[in-house]
Amino acid sequence: MTDATIFFVDDEADIRQVMQQTLTLEGLQVRCFADGRSALAELSSEFVGVVLCDYHMPGMDGLALLRAVRDIDDAIPVIILTGQGDISTAVSAMQQGAYDFIEKPFNHEELIELLKRAQEKRQLALENRQLKAQLRQFARPGPRLLGDSPSMKRVMAMIDPLLDTSADILLRGETGAGKDAIARYIHENSPRSNHNFVAINCGAVPDNLIESELFGHEAGAFTGADKRRIGKFEHANKGTLFLDEVESMPLSLQIKLLRVLEERKVERLGSNQTIDVDVRIIAASKSDLKALSDRDDFRADLYYRLNVVEVDIPPLRERKEDIPLLFHHFVLIAAARYDRESIPLDANQAARLMQHDWPGNVRELRNLAERYVLMGPAVLETGAETLTGDVQDQQSLPDMVDAFERSVISSALQACQGSIKETMVRLGLARKTLYDKMKKHGLDKAEFKE
């Protein structure tokens, strides 16, 4: 990708110099090339701009350059300068996909207006391409992890290299932070996705039943065991077993779980036969298992066995840049589920969402999104306990809107690694507008480059 917006190609040095000065005085960025091949070497499908070239050039003429540019990306606008009377050339250029042509000598104001329209078309094409790519991603089956915040990027950077492996993973995060969604995402994007994802909440199963739930039992193994039961480990064979709230597992069962994790074999209650299981374990805890093991409230050997890779899930209050995207996503899901209209947030409502600390994390946000769909936007003003309190007293509406705007621009810069042009396309802003807003909010693109 290049910083230039206009590529001007002409074999005559004097004309290149005049065009450079003319376009620069009009506030347009331009790079000049003496031949088509040197310009092509700088082009890519991510080029944000327009190609302006003369038709009569030695070696590669304007039509040949047009065809080569379209091979790179047929959405890059190409404008060809033709001599007087070259009507057949102009017609051929338009038939082959040129954006437009202009006859020499040309009116400078006409040329500038034509270039600006072509630039707008190119930026719109890139934006539409990006939106379509996002829609294709969201249309894929299975769970998705949404968020462009730095903390979520760190989570993804840890998870992505593990997707194609069978390494056990320990997820740590507050209640409602999305541990279950991340576990499902790992499974659905792993080679095990065609097999079962089995989840069990270790804190929700009574102590006297959890061993049977995990390992299964034979008929007659205990009172009430009328028939054989397949346990979660067997059911998850070749797939993934998600042990949620693993810190709640009784100490007496932890040693049996450790043995299974070491040997990858289970014995049903009431049986002496071992059964091989091929299972990936994803455990989750809202507590610090290391601290619990130091206090002898959790087996240290089990902690170290589960902790092959530990991923900390950030609470929602630490990634507020993601709130508008997550809320919109949950609103779309709820609207489809309840056959209701999806009403977009205004700036004031979005700012209120971002002011809240979300003690219930993503789960709390999702529940509010459902109420928003069912009961209307009024829940953000009067019906949602989560958003009442001192928020309005702490900040004025302009302050909240500013906070929202800054977070959106910051998130976009982070996602685009500080690229101004990519951020312009992502936010639909003109360059000057984006720079003005960055200056207003004290944002520097260099801070976002990796």
TILUM-380356 format. One record per atom (N, C-alpha, C, CB): residue in three letters; x negated, y negated, z. Coordinates in steps of 0.2 Angstrom, whole numbers, plus 5000, padded with zeros to 4 digits. Each point is the difference from the previous one (the first is absolute). Glycine has a CB too. Layout:
<vexkols>
ALAXYZ...
</vexkols>
This chain:
<vexkols>
MET499650065000MET500449945000MET499649945000MET500950065006THR499349894990THR499649945000THR500349945003THR499550044989ASP500149915013ASP500349945002ASP500349954995ASP499250015009ALA500650004985ALA500349964994ALA500750014999ALA498950004995THR501449945003THR500750014998THR500150004992THR500449955011ILE499250014986ILE500050004993ILE499350034997ILE500849905000PHE499250144996PHE499550034996PHE500049964993PHE499950115006PHE499649854992PHE500049974994PHE499550034996PHE500549895004VAL499650134990VAL499650044995VAL499949964994VAL500250115005ASP499249874993ASP499949964994ASP499250004998ASP501049935002ASP498950094992ASP499350004998ASP499649945000ASP500350104994GLU500049845006GLU499749934999GLU499949975007GLU500649994989ALA498850005012ALA499849975007ALA500449935001ALA498950065000ASP501149904995ASP500349935001ASP500750015002ASP499249954992ILE501250095005ILE500750015002ILE500150035007ILE500250024987ARG499350035015ARG500150035006ARG499949945005ARG499650114996GLN499949855003GLN499949945005GLN500649965001GLN498750004997VAL501649984997VAL500549955000VAL500650045004VAL499749944989MET500450125010MET500650045003MET499950005007MET500250064990GLN499249965012GLN499850005007GLN500249945004GLN499050084997GLN500849865000GLN500149945003GLN500849985000GLN498849964997THR501550064998THR500749984999THR500450045005THR499949984988LEU500050085013LEU500450055004LEU499849985008LEU500150094991THR499349905010THR499849985007THR500349945002THR498950064998LEU501149894998LEU500449935002LEU500750015001LEU499249944993GLU501150125004GLU500750015002GLU500150045006GLU500249994988GLY499350035015GLY500050045006GLY500050074999GLY500649915005LEU499350114989LEU500050084999LEU499350025000LEU501049994993GLN498950075010GLN499450045000GLN499850034993GLN500150025013VAL499349984985VAL499950024993VAL499350035000VAL500849924995ARG499150135001ARG499450034999ARG499950014992ARG499950065011CYS499649924986CYS499950004993CYS499550064998CYS500249874999PHE500050154995PHE499650064997PHE499849994993PHE500550085008ALA499049944989ALA499849984993ALA500250064996ALA499049945004ASP501250124999ASP500350054996ASP500550045004ASP498950004993GLY501550045003GLY500550045004GLY499750065004GLY500749974991ARG498850065007ARG499750055004ARG499849985007ARG499650064989SER500149885011SER499749985007SER500649985004SER499049964995ALA501650025002ALA500649995004ALA500350065003ALA500249904993LEU499850155002LEU500350075002LEU499650035006LEU500450014988ALA499049985012ALA499650035005ALA500249975007ALA499150014992GLU501249935009GLU500249975006GLU500850025001GLU499149914999LEU501250124997LEU500850015001LEU500150065003LEU500249934990SER500450075014SER500250075003SER500849995000SER498950025007SER501450034995SER500750005001SER500349965006SER500050114995GLU499549875009GLU500249955005GLU499849934999GLU499850095008PHE500049894986PHE499949934998PHE500649965001PHE499250044992VAL500749915011VAL500649955002VAL499849944995VAL500250045012GLY500149964982GLY499949944996GLY500250024993GLY499149965007VAL500650004988VAL500249994993VAL499450014996VAL501049935002VAL499050104992VAL499550004995VAL500249954994VAL499650125003LEU499949834996LEU500149954995LEU499450014995LEU500749925007CYS499550104987CYS499450014995CYS500149974993CYS499850115007ASP499749884990ASP500049984993ASP500150064995ASP499349905003TYR501150094992TYR500150064995TYR499350014996TYR501349984999HIS498449974998HIS499550014996HIS499350005004HIS500649944990MET499250125011MET499350015004MET499750064996MET500549965011PRO498850044989PRO499650054997PRO500050065005PRO499349924994GLY500750145002GLY500050065004GLY500750025002GLY498949975005MET501350015001MET500750025002MET500449935000MET499650095008ASP500949924987ASP500449944999ASP500650005006ASP499749994987GLY500749965012GLY500649995005GLY500450065001GLY500049884998LEU500250154996LEU500550065000LEU499750065003LEU500549954990ALA498850065008ALA499750055003ALA499950005008ALA499450014989LEU500549935013LEU499949985007LEU500750015004LEU499149924998LEU501450064998LEU500750015003LEU500250085001LEU500449894994ARG499450155001ARG500150075001ARG499650035006ARG500250014987ALA499249975013ALA499550025006ALA500349985007ALA499050004992VAL501349945008VAL500249985006VAL500750045002VAL499549884998ARG500950134997ARG500650045002ARG499850075002ARG500649934991ASP498850105006ASP499850065002ASP499950005008ASP499550034988ILE500249925014ILE499949995007ILE500649995005ILE498949954997ASP501550015000ASP500749985004ASP500449964995ASP499550005012ASP501050044986ASP500449964995ASP500549945002ASP500050114994ALA499949885013ALA500449955003ALA499549945001ALA500850085006ILE498649924992ILE499649945000ILE500249954994ILE499050075006PRO501249874995PRO500249964995PRO499449984995PRO500949965007VAL499150044987VAL499549984995VAL500349954996VAL499450115000ILE500349834999ILE500249954996ILE499449994995ILE500749945009ILE499550054984ILE499550004995ILE500149934997ILE500150134998LEU499349845001LEU499949944996LEU499950014993LEU499549945010THR501050044986THR499950014992THR499949944997THR500750105001GLY499049904993GLY500049944995GLY500649994997GLY498850034998GLN501249914999GLN500649984996GLN500250054994GLN499849885004GLY500850144995GLY500150044995GLY499950075001GLY499749914993ASP500150115013ASP499950075001ASP500750035003ASP498749985003ILE501850014994ILE500650035002ILE500050075000ILE500649904995SER499250145000SER499950075000SER499750035006SER500050004988THR499449965014THR499650025006THR500449995006THR499049974995ALA501449985006ALA500449995006ALA500650055001ALA499749884999VAL500650134995VAL500550065000VAL499750065002VAL500649944991SER498850085006SER499750065002SER499850015008SER499650014988ALA500249935014ALA499850005007ALA500650015005ALA499149924997MET501550055001MET500650005004MET500350085000MET500249884998GLN499750154996GLN500250074999GLN499650045004GLN500449984989GLN499050015012GLN499550045004GLN500049995007GLN499350004990GLY501149955012GLY500149995008GLY499749945002GLY500050125001ALA499849834995ALA499749945003ALA500649965004ALA499249994990TYR500649985015TYR500549965004TYR500249944995TYR499550035011ASP500149944986ASP500249944995ASP499449984996ASP500849965008PHE499350004987PHE499449974997PHE500149924999PHE499850114993ILE499649865006ILE500149934999ILE499549974995ILE500349995012GLU500049974983GLU499649984995GLU499549945001GLU500950044993LYS498549975004LYS499549945001LYS500149954994LYS499250085006PRO500749864995PRO499949975007PRO500650005004PRO499149924995PHE500850095011PHE500650015005PHE500149945004PHE499950125000ASN500749875003ASN500249955005ASN499850035007ASN500949954993HIS498650015010HIS499850035007HIS500550015005HIS499049944998GLU501550015002GLU500650015005GLU500450074998GLU500049875002GLU500150144992GLU500350064998GLU499650065002GLU500549944990LEU498950065009LEU499550065002LEU500150015008LEU499249984990ILE500749975013ILE500050005008ILE500750035002ILE499249905001GLU501350084996GLU500750025002GLU500050084998GLU500549884999LEU499350144996LEU500050074997LEU499650045005LEU500149964988LEU499350025014LEU499650035004LEU500350015007LEU499049964994LYS501349995009LYS500350015006LYS500650055000LYS499749885003ARG500750124992ARG500550054999ARG499850075000ARG500749914994ALA498750095002ALA499750075000ALA499750025006ALA499849984988GLN499949985016GLN499850015007GLN500650035004GLN499049914999GLU501550055001GLU500650025004GLU500250074999GLU500449885001LYS499750134992LYS500250074998LYS499550055002LYS500549954990ARG498950045010ARG499550055002ARG500050015008ARG499349974991GLN500849985013GLN500150015007GLN500650045002GLN499449895002LEU501250094994LEU500650045001LEU499950074998LEU500749904998ALA499050124997ALA499950074998ALA499650045005ALA500049964988LEU499450015015LEU499750035005LEU500450015006LEU498949954996GLU501550005006GLU500450015006GLU500550054999GLU499949885003ASN500450124991ASN500550064999ASN499750075000ASN500649924993ARG498850085005ARG499650065000ARG499950035007ARG499449974989GLN500449985015GLN499950025007GLN500650025004GLN499049925000LEU501550044998LEU500750025003LEU500250074998LEU500349885001LYS499650134993LYS500250074997LYS499650065004LYS500349944989ALA499050045012ALA499650055003ALA500250015007ALA499149974993GLN501149985011GLN500350015006GLN500650045000GLN499549895004LEU501050094992LEU500650044999LEU499950074999LEU500649904996ARG498950125000ARG499850074998ARG499850035007ARG499749984988GLN499949985015GLN499750035007GLN500650015005GLN498949944998PHE501550025002PHE500650005005PHE500550064998PHE499849885003ALA500250134990ALA500450054998ALA499850075001ALA500449924992ARG498950095010ARG499850075001ARG500350035006ARG498949974995PRO501250105005PRO500350035005PRO499650005006PRO500650074992GLY499749945014GLY499650005006GLY499949945004GLY499450094995PRO500349915011PRO499949945004PRO499549954997PRO500450065010ARG499649884991ARG499549954998ARG499849965006ARG500550004988LEU498949985012LEU499749955005LEU500049934997LEU499350095006LEU501149874997LEU500049934997LEU499649955005LEU501250034995GLY498549935001GLY499649955004GLY499449984997GLY500550045010ASP499449894990ASP499349984997ASP499649965005ASP500649994989SER499650025017SER499649975006SER499350035001SER501149975005PRO498450004997PRO499450035001PRO500050065005PRO499549894999SER500950115006SER500150065004SER500250064997SER500249925009MET500350074986MET500350064996MET499550024995MET501249965002LYS498449994995LYS499550024996LYS499550055003LYS500249894993ARG499650095013ARG499550045004ARG500350075001ARG499649905006VAL501150114995VAL500350065001VAL500050044994VAL500749965009MET499450014985MET500050034994MET499350034998MET501049934996ALA498550025006ALA499350024998ALA499850065004ALA499849884998MET500550135008MET499850065004MET500450074997MET499849925010ILE500850064988ILE500550064998ILE499850034993ILE500949955007ASP499050004988ASP499950024993ASP499550064999ASP500349884997PRO499150115006PRO499550054999PRO500250075003PRO499149915000LEU501450095004LEU500250075004LEU500650034996LEU499649955011LEU500750024984LEU500650034997LEU499950064997LEU500449894998ASP499050124999ASP499950064996ASP499650065004ASP499949934990THR500150055017THR499750055004THR500550035005THR498949945000SER500850115004SER500550035005SER499849985007SER500250104992ALA499449855009ALA499849985006ALA500549985005ALA499049964994ASP501050065012ASP500549985005ASP499949935002ASP500050115004ILE500649854997ILE500049935001ILE500349985007ILE500049984987LEU499849985017LEU500349975006LEU500249934998LEU499350085008LEU501449914993LEU500249934999LEU500249975007LEU500550034988ARG499349915013ARG500149975006ARG500449934999ARG499050065005GLY501549934998GLY500449944999GLY500649995004GLY499650004989GLU500649945012GLU500649995005GLU500650034997GLU499549895004THR501050125000THR500750034998THR500349954994THR500250055012GLY500049994983GLY500349964994GLY499549974996GLY500949985007ALA498450034993ALA499549974996ALA500050034993ALA499449975010GLY500950094989GLY500050034994GLY499650074999GLY500249894996LYS499650145010LYS499650065000LYS500350054996LYS499649975011ASP501150044990ASP500350054996ASP500049994992ASP500750025010ALA499449924988ALA499949984993ALA499350014997ALA500949915002ILE498650085002ILE499350014998ILE499950074999ILE499649895006ALA500650154999ALA499950075000ALA500450034993ALA499950015013ARG500749974986ARG500350024994ARG499749984994ARG501150005006TYR498649944994TYR499649974994TYR499450054999TYR500449885002ILE499350135003ILE499450054999ILE500250064997ILE499449955010HIS501150084993HIS500250074997HIS500249994993HIS500450045011GLU500049924987GLU500349994993GLU499549984995GLU501149975005ASN498350014997ASN499549984996ASN499450055000ASN500449885001SER499750185002SER499550055001SER500150064996SER499849965011PRO499850084988PRO500150064996PRO500550055003PRO498949994996ARG501349995010ARG500550045004ARG500749984999ARG499150025008SER501049934988SER500749974999SER500550044998SER499449904997ASN500450164999ASN500650044998ASN500250055006ASN499549994988HIS500250015017HIS500250045006HIS500349965006HIS499150084997ASN501149955008ASN500449975005ASN499649945004ASN500650115001PHE499749845000PHE499849955005PHE500550015006PHE499649914992VAL500150115014VAL500350025006VAL499949965006VAL500050124996ALA500549845006ALA499849965006ALA500450025006ALA499949914992ILE499750085014ILE500350025006ILE499849945005ILE500050134998ASN500549855006ASN499849955005ASN499950045007ASN500749914994CYS498750095008CYS499850045005CYS500349975007CYS498950034994GLY501349915006GLY500349975006GLY500850015000GLY499149925000ALA501250104995ALA500750014999ALA500250075002ALA500049914992VAL499550145008VAL500250075001VAL499950025007VAL499750034988PRO500850005015PRO499850025007PRO499450055001PRO501349995002ASP498450005004ASP499450045001ASP500150074999ASP499649915008ASN500950124994ASN500150074999ASN500250034993ASN500449995012LEU499749964984LEU500150024993LEU499549984995LEU501249995003ILE498349974999ILE499649974994ILE499550064998ILE500149895005GLU499750164999GLU499650054998GLU500350044994GLU499550005012SER501250024990SER500450034995SER500049964993SER500650065009GLU499549884992GLU500149954994GLU499450004996GLU500849935006LEU498650074997LEU499450004996LEU499850074997LEU499649905008PHE500450154996PHE499750064998PHE500650054998PHE499049985008GLY501650014994GLY500550054998GLY500150055006GLY499849984988HIS500750075011HIS500150055005HIS500350064996HIS500149925010GLU499850144993GLU500350064998GLU500750015004GLU498950054997ALA501549995000ALA500750015004ALA499850035006ALA500650024989GLY499849965017GLY499950035006GLY499449975004GLY500550104996ALA499149855001ALA499449985003ALA500249965007ALA499549994989PHE501149995012PHE500249975006PHE500849995000PHE498949935001THR501450065004THR500749995001THR500349954995THR499950035012GLY500550004983GLY500349954995GLY499750014994GLY500349925009ALA499150124990ALA499750014994ALA500350064996ALA498949955005ASP501750034992ASP500350064997ASP499750024993ASP501149965006LYS498650004991LYS499750024994LYS499349974999LYS501150014995ARG498550015000ARG499349974998ARG500149934998ARG499650124997ARG499949845005ARG500049934998ARG499349984997ARG500949975009ILE499150004986ILE499449984997ILE499849935003ILE500250074989GLY499249925013GLY499849945003GLY499849954995GLY499650075010LYS500249874993LYS499949944995LYS499350024997LYS500649925007PHE498950114996PHE499450024997PHE500150044993PHE499449995011GLU501050064990GLU500150054995GLU500449964994GLU500050105008HIS500549864994HIS500449974995HIS499649954996HIS501050015008ALA498549964995ALA499549954997ALA499550034996ALA500349925009ASN499750154991ASN499450034996ASN499949974993ASN500250115007LYS499249884992LYS499749974994LYS500349924999LYS500050124995GLY500349865010GLY500249935000GLY499749965006GLY501150044995THR499349925008THR499849955005THR500450005006THR499549934991LEU500250085015LEU500450005006LEU499849935004LEU500050135001PHE500649835000PHE499949945003PHE500250005008PHE500249944989LEU499350065015LEU500250005007LEU500049935003LEU499450115001ASP501249875000ASP500149935002ASP500050005008ASP500749974989GLU499149975014GLU500050005007GLU499650065003GLU501149935000VAL498350084997VAL499750065003VAL499749995007VAL499750034988GLU500349915014GLU499849995007GLU500550035005GLU499449904996SER501250115002SER500550035004SER500050075001SER500749904997MET498950144999MET500050075001MET499750025006MET499850014988PRO500650045015PRO499750035007PRO499350025000PRO501250035002LEU498549965003LEU499350025000LEU499950084999LEU499749905008SER500850134995SER500050084999SER500050024993SER500550015011LEU499849954985LEU500150024993LEU499449974996LEU501250005001GLN498549955001GLN499449974996GLN499450054999GLN500349895005ILE499650165000ILE499550054999ILE500250054994ILE499649995012LYS501050024988LYS500350054994LYS499949964994LYS500850065008LEU499449884992LEU500049964993LEU499250004998LEU501149935003LEU498550065002LEU499349994998LEU499750074997LEU499949925009ARG500450134993ARG499850074997ARG500250004993ARG500050055012VAL500649934987VAL500350014993VAL499649954996VAL501250035005LEU498749914997LEU499649964996LEU499350024998LEU500749915005GLU499050135000GLU499350034998GLU500150064996GLU499649965011GLU500950084990GLU500050064996GLU500550004994GLU499750065011ARG500749894989ARG500550004995ARG500450075000ARG499349924993LYS500950105012LYS500450065001LYS500549995006LYS499050084996VAL501649955003VAL500549995005VAL500350075002VAL500349884996GLU499950125010GLU500450065003GLU500749985002GLU498950065003ARG501649974994ARG500749985002ARG500050035008ARG500550014988LEU499949955016LEU500250035006LEU500350075000LEU500149885004GLY499650165000GLY500350075000GLY499750054995GLY501049955004SER498550024993SER499650044994SER499350005002SER500949984991ASN498750085007ASN499350005000ASN499749994994ASN500150085009GLN500349914986GLN499750004993GLN499849924998GLN500750104997THR498749895001THR499849934998THR500249994992THR499050005009ILE501249944990ILE500249984993ILE499549944998ILE501250045002ASP498549974992ASP499649954998ASP500449944997ASP499150094997VAL500749855005VAL500349944997VAL499549954997VAL501050025009ASP499249954985ASP499649954997ASP500449945001ASP499550084992VAL500349885013VAL500449945002VAL499649945001VAL500950075005ARG499349874992ARG499649945002ARG500449975006ARG499649984987ILE500050005018ILE500349975006ILE499949924999ILE499850115007ILE500849864994ILE500049935001ILE500349985007ILE500049984987ALA499650005018ALA500349995006ALA500149925001ALA499450115005ALA501049874999ALA500149935001ALA500249995008ALA500449994988SER499349955014SER500149995007SER500149925001SER499350105003LYS501149885001LYS500049935002LYS499649985006LYS501150004996SER498550055007SER499649995005SER499250014998SER500950035008ASP498749954996ASP499350014999ASP499850075002ASP499749875001LEU500250184995LEU499950075002LEU499350005004LEU500750054990LYS498849915008LYS499450005003LYS500149985007LYS499449984989ALA500949975012ALA500149985007ALA500450055004ALA500049884996LEU500550155001LEU500450055004LEU499650065001LEU501049974994SER498550055002SER499650065001SER499549985006SER500150044988ASP499749905012ASP499549985005ASP500350005007ASP499549924992ARG501250085008ARG500450005007ARG500350075001ARG500349884999ASP499550174996ASP500250075001ASP500750004998ASP499150035008ASP501249934989ASP500750004998ASP500150034993ASP500349905008PHE499250114989PHE500050034993PHE499350044999PHE500849914995ARG499250155002ARG499450045000ARG499549964995ARG500750115002ALA498749895001ALA499549964996ALA499850044994ALA499649955010ASP500450124990ASP499850044995ASP500550004994ASP499450085008LEU501349914994LEU500550004995LEU500049934997LEU500750085006TYR499149874998TYR499949934997TYR499550004994TYR500449955011TYR499050084991TYR499550004995TYR500150044994TYR499249985009ARG501250074992ARG500250054994ARG500549964996ARG499850105007LEU500749864996LEU500549974996LEU499649944996LEU500950035008ASN498649944995ASN499749934998ASN499550014995ASN500349965011VAL499950084984VAL499550014994VAL499949934997VAL500350124998VAL500349855000VAL500049934998VAL500649965004VAL499550034988GLU500349925015GLU500549965004GLU500249934996GLU499650055011VAL501049944988VAL500249944996VAL500549965005VAL499950064989ASP499949885012ASP500449955004ASP500549974996ASP499049985008ILE501650024994ILE500649974996ILE500149935003ILE500550124997PRO499449834999PRO500149935003PRO500849995002PRO498949964994PRO501250015012PRO500749985001PRO500249944995PRO499950035012LEU500749964987LEU500349964995LEU499849925002LEU500950084998ARG499049915008ARG499849935002ARG499349984998ARG500750015010GLU498950044988GLU499349994998GLU500050004992GLU499650055010ARG500949964987ARG500150004992ARG500649964998ARG499350114999LYS500849835004LYS500649974998LYS500149984993LYS499949965011GLU499550044985GLU500049984993GLU500550054996GLU498849955001ASP501250115002ASP500450064997ASP500749995001ASP499050075001ILE501349895004ILE500750005002ILE500449994994ILE499749975012PRO500249984984PRO500549984995PRO500150064995PRO499749885001LEU499750154997LEU500150064996LEU500350065003LEU498949964995LEU500950055011LEU500450065003LEU500749995001LEU498950025006PHE501349924996PHE500749985001PHE500450014994PHE499749925009HIS500050054985HIS500350014994HIS500150074998HIS499549894996HIS500050155005HIS500050074998HIS500650045004HIS498750004998PHE501349985009PHE500550045004PHE500749974998PHE499250015009VAL500949934989VAL500649974998VAL500350044993VAL499749885006LEU499850134990LEU500250034993LEU500250075002LEU499249934994ILE500550115010ILE500250075002ILE500750005004ILE498850035001ALA501349925003ALA500650005004ALA500649984995ALA499449975011ALA500549984985ALA500549984995ALA500250064995ALA499549885000ALA500050164998ALA500250064996ALA500350055004ALA499049984993ARG500950035013ARG500350055005ARG500749985001ARG498950035005TYR501249914997TYR500749985002TYR500449964994TYR499649995012ASP500150014982ASP500349974994ASP500249935002ASP500550124996ARG499049855006ARG500249925002ARG499549964995ARG500350035012GLU499849914988GLU499649954997GLU499449995003GLU501049944995SER498450055002SER499449985003SER499949934999SER499550114997ILE500549855009ILE500049935000ILE499349985002ILE501249995003PRO498449974992PRO499349985002PRO500049955006PRO499750024988LEU499749995015LEU499949955006LEU499849934997LEU499650105007ASP500649854997ASP499749934998ASP499449995004ASP501249964997ALA498549995002ALA499349985004ALA500150005007ALA499649944990ASN501050035012ASN500149995008ASN500150075003ASN500549894998GLN499950154999GLN500150075003GLN499350045000GLN501250004996ALA498450004998ALA499450035000ALA499549985005ALA500250024988ALA499849915013ALA499649975006ALA500250035007ALA499849904992ARG500850105009ARG500350035006ARG499750075001ARG501049935000LEU499150114995LEU499850075001LEU499250005002LEU500950044991MET498749925006MET499350005001MET499849975007MET499950004988GLN500649965015GLN499849985006GLN500150055006GLN500449894996HIS500050165003HIS500250055005HIS499450055001HIS501249994997ASP498750035009ASP499450055001ASP500250074999ASP499649925008TRP501050104991TRP500250074998TRP499750055004TRP500149964989PRO500250045018PRO499750065004PRO500250074998PRO500149915009GLY500550094987GLY500250074997GLY499650014993GLY501149995006ASN498549974992ASN499650014994ASN500450014994ASN499150055007VAL500749994988VAL500350014994VAL500750025001VAL498950024994ARG501250035011ARG500750025001ARG500549955002ARG499550115003GLU500349845001GLU500449955001GLU500249954994GLU499550005012LEU500049994984LEU500149964994LEU500550044995LEU498849955001ARG501150114999ARG500450044995ARG500850005003ARG499050084997ASN501049935009ASN500749995003ASN500349944999ASN499750085009LEU499949864992LEU500349944999LEU500249994992LEU499349955010ALA500350084986ALA500249994993ALA500650044998ALA498850004997GLU501450055007GLU500650044999GLU500649955002GLU499450115001ARG500549865005ARG500549965003ARG500149944995ARG499850035012TYR499749944985TYR500049954995TYR500450024994TYR498949965004VAL501150104994VAL500450024994VAL500750015002VAL499050054995LEU501149985011LEU500750025002LEU500449945003LEU499650115002MET500049845001MET500449945003MET499949944997MET499950065011GLY499649934985GLY499849944996GLY499549965004GLY501150004996PRO498649955000PRO499549965003PRO500149975007PRO499749974988ALA500950025014ALA500149975007ALA499750045005ALA501149964996VAL498750105003VAL499750045006VAL499349975001VAL500650114997LEU499149864999LEU499449975001LEU500049935004LEU499650054989GLU501049935011GLU500149945004GLU500350015007GLU500249944989THR500450105011THR500350015006THR500150075003THR500649904997GLY499450154998GLY500150075001GLY499450045002GLY501049994993ALA498449995006ALA499550045001ALA499649985007ALA499950024987GLU500150025018GLU499749985006GLU499249994999GLU500950065006THR498949984989THR499250004999THR499849934998THR500050124997LEU500449845000LEU499849934997LEU500349945005LEU499950064988THR500449965017THR500249945004THR499549995005THR501250034999GLY498849915005GLY499549985005GLY499849944999GLY499750115001ASP499649884999ASP499749935000ASP499749994993ASP499750015012VAL500450034983VAL499749994994VAL500249934997VAL500050124998GLN500649865002GLN500249944997GLN499749945004GLN501050054995ASP498949965011ASP499849955004ASP499249994999ASP500950025009GLN498850034990GLN499250004999GLN499849964994GLN500050115006GLN500449904988GLN499849974994GLN500649974996GLN499050095000SER500849864997SER500549974995SER500150044994SER499849895005LEU500750104991LEU500150034994LEU499449994995LEU501349995002PRO498549954997PRO499449994996PRO499450045002PRO500449894997ASP499550125010ASP499450035002ASP500150084999ASP499849925009MET500850104991MET500150074999MET500050024992MET500750015010VAL499549944986VAL499950014993VAL499350004998VAL501149954998ASP498550005005ASP499350004999ASP499650075002ASP500149875001ALA500150155004ALA499750075003ALA500250054995ALA500149965012PHE500550044986PHE500250064995PHE499649994993PHE501150005005GLU498949944993GLU499649984993GLU499350025001GLU500849914997ARG498950075009ARG499250025000ARG499950075001ARG499949905006SER500650144997SER499950075000SER500150044994SER500449995011VAL500049984985VAL500150034993VAL499449994995VAL501349985002ILE498549964998ILE499449984996ILE499450045003ILE500549894997SER499450115009SER499450045003SER500150074998SER499949925010SER500750114991SER500050074998SER499950014992SER500950025009ALA499349944987ALA499950014993ALA499249994998ALA501249954998LEU498550005006LEU499349994999LEU499650075002LEU500149875001GLN500150165004GLN499750065003GLN500150054995GLN500249965012ALA500450054985ALA500250054996ALA499650004993ALA501150015005CYS498849924993CYS499649994994CYS499349995001CYS501049954995GLN498750065011GLN499350005002GLN499749934998GLN499950124998GLY500549825003GLY499849944999GLY500149974993GLY499250025010SER501050024985SER500149984993SER500549955000SER499650114996ILE500349835002ILE500549954999ILE500550014995ILE499149925004LYS500650114990LYS500550014994LYS500550065002LYS499149964992GLU500650095011GLU500450065002GLU500649975005GLU499050094998THR500749875007THR500549975005THR500549964996THR499150005009MET500749964986MET500549964997MET500550044997MET499149924997VAL500750134999VAL500550054997VAL500550035005VAL499250024991ARG500550005015ARG500450045005ARG500549955003ARG499050075002LEU500849874999LEU500549955004LEU500449964995LEU499250005009GLY500650004984GLY500449964995GLY499849935001GLY500950085000LEU498549905002LEU499849935001LEU499549974995LEU500350025012ALA499849924987ALA499549974995ALA499349995004ALA500949944994ARG498650065003ARG499349995003ARG500049955005ARG499550054990LYS500749895008LYS499949945004LYS500550015006LYS499749924990THR500950105009THR500450015006THR499750055005THR501049984992LEU498750075006LEU499750055004LEU499549975004LEU500350094992TYR499249875005TYR499549975003TYR500249955005TYR499350024990ASP501249945008ASP500349955005ASP500350045006ASP500349924991LYS500050135008LYS500350045006LYS499450035004LYS501150024994MET498450015003MET499450035004MET499749945004MET499850094991LYS500149855006LYS499749955003LYS500449985006LYS499549964990LYS501250045009LYS500449985006LYS500050055006LYS500849954991HIS499150115007HIS500050055006HIS499350025002HIS501150044995GLY498449935002GLY499350015002GLY499850074998GLY500149935009LEU500150094985LEU499850074997LEU499449994995LEU501250055002ASP498349994999ASP499550004995ASP499950074997ASP499449925007LYS500650084986LYS500050074996LYS499450045002LYS500649944991ALA498850035011ALA499450045002ALA500150045006ALA499449914995GLU501150075009GLU500150045006GLU500450074999GLU500149905006PHE500250114988PHE500350054998PHE499750054995PHE501049935002LYS498450054996LYS499650044995LYS499650065004LYS499949904992GLU500250165005GLU499750065004GLU499350014997GLU501150055002
</vexkols>
